[in-house]
Amino acid sequence: MNYKKLLLISLILITSSYLSYASSSSKSFPKPGKWEVSTDFGTFNFTVNSKSDHVENVGFKLSKFKCGYVEITGGVSMKSKEFWPIKDSEFTSRLNLKVYKITINGKFDETGEHASGTWEIYSGGQVCKGEWESKI
């Protein structure tokens, strides 16, 4: 009888330890959909695909942003199904238009509903930088 009680207690402890580990190690994926961001240079947006494993669209709108000796006004939108993967809750998007280059680095929080990161624009021999955040 003591053996059965010991076995039962051991199974209960193992099961509760596993359930505790499983709940603490579970991580939310980034929420799919369009994320909007306001920055010093204007705005940008990105779309997380339905599987939450890639950014599939990125769009930029720059409004009289001056970096170096160049003032930039305009917009561009890019689409790719595989080019901007989300790995370990992080992604990077790069755009090179010869006159200027834009890099967006992002990281999603553990809820998958908040993202933040940095942006960098290289233009006119100068690098301009800033931070961003967004919530879906």
C-alpha positions in Angstrom: 0.0 0.0 0.0 2.8 2.4 0.7 4.3 1.6 -2.6 1.1 2.6 -4.4 0.9 5.9 -2.5 4.5 6.7 -3.3 4.0 5.9 -7.0 0.8 8.1 -7.0 2.6 11.0 -5.3 5.5 10.7 -7.7 3.2 10.8 -10.7 1.3 13.8 -9.3 4.6 15.7 -8.8 5.9 14.8 -12.2 2.7 15.9 -13.9 2.5 19.2 -12.0 6.1 20.0 -12.8 5.5 19.3 -16.5 2.4 21.5 -16.5 4.2 24.3 -14.7 7.1 24.1 -17.2 4.7 24.0 -20.2 2.7 27.0 -19.1 5.8 29.1 -18.3 7.6 28.2 -21.5 4.7 28.9 -23.9 5.3 31.9 -26.0 2.8 33.8 -28.1 3.4 34.4 -31.8 3.2 37.9 -33.3 -0.4 38.8 -34.1 -1.0 38.6 -37.8 -2.2 41.7 -39.5 -1.1 45.2 -40.4 0.9 47.1 -37.8 1.2 50.9 -38.1 4.1 53.0 -36.8 4.7 56.8 -36.5 8.3 58.0 -36.6 10.4 61.1 -37.0 10.7 60.5 -40.7 6.9 59.9 -41.2 5.2 56.5 -41.0 5.8 52.9 -41.9 3.7 49.8 -41.7 4.3 46.1 -41.9 2.0 43.1 -42.2 2.6 39.9 -40.4 1.4 36.9 -42.4 -1.3 34.5 -41.1 1.2 32.0 -39.9 3.0 34.7 -37.9 6.4 33.5 -39.3 7.1 36.3 -41.8 6.6 40.0 -42.5 5.0 40.0 -45.9 4.5 43.7 -46.6 6.4 46.8 -45.7 5.4 50.4 -46.6 7.2 53.7 -45.9 5.9 57.3 -46.2 8.5 59.9 -45.7 7.4 63.5 -45.3 10.1 66.3 -45.7 12.6 64.2 -43.7 16.1 65.6 -43.8 19.0 63.4 -43.3 22.4 64.6 -44.5 22.0 67.1 -47.4 18.9 65.3 -48.8 15.3 66.0 -48.0 13.1 63.0 -48.6 9.4 63.0 -49.4 7.6 60.1 -50.9 6.5 56.6 -50.3 7.3 53.0 -51.3 5.6 49.7 -50.6 7.2 46.3 -50.9 5.7 42.8 -50.8 7.5 39.4 -50.2 6.3 36.1 -48.9 9.8 34.9 -47.8 12.1 37.8 -47.6 11.5 39.0 -44.0 11.3 36.0 -41.7 10.4 36.4 -38.1 12.9 34.4 -36.0 13.0 34.4 -32.2 10.3 37.1 -32.3 12.6 39.4 -34.4 12.7 40.7 -38.0 14.7 43.0 -40.2 13.6 44.9 -43.3 16.1 46.7 -45.6 15.3 49.0 -48.5 18.0 50.3 -50.8 17.0 53.0 -53.3 20.5 54.2 -54.1 19.8 57.8 -52.9 18.9 56.5 -49.5 18.7 53.2 -47.5 16.2 52.3 -44.8 16.6 49.6 -42.2 13.9 48.6 -39.8 14.7 46.2 -36.9 11.9 44.9 -34.8 11.1 42.6 -31.9 7.7 41.4 -30.7 7.0 41.0 -27.0 5.9 37.8 -25.3 2.2 38.6 -25.8 2.6 39.0 -29.6 0.6 42.3 -29.4 3.4 44.8 -29.0 6.5 45.4 -31.2 9.3 47.8 -30.9 12.7 48.4 -32.5 15.0 50.8 -34.3 15.0 52.5 -37.7 18.0 53.8 -39.6 18.1 55.9 -42.7 21.4 56.4 -44.6 21.2 59.5 -46.9 23.6 62.1 -48.1 26.5 60.5 -46.4 24.8 60.6 -43.0 23.0 58.1 -40.9 19.9 59.1 -39.0 18.4 56.8 -36.4 15.5 56.5 -34.1 13.3 54.1 -32.2 9.7 52.9 -32.8 7.0 50.9 -31.2 3.6 49.7 -32.2 0.6 47.8 -30.7 -1.9 45.8 -32.7 
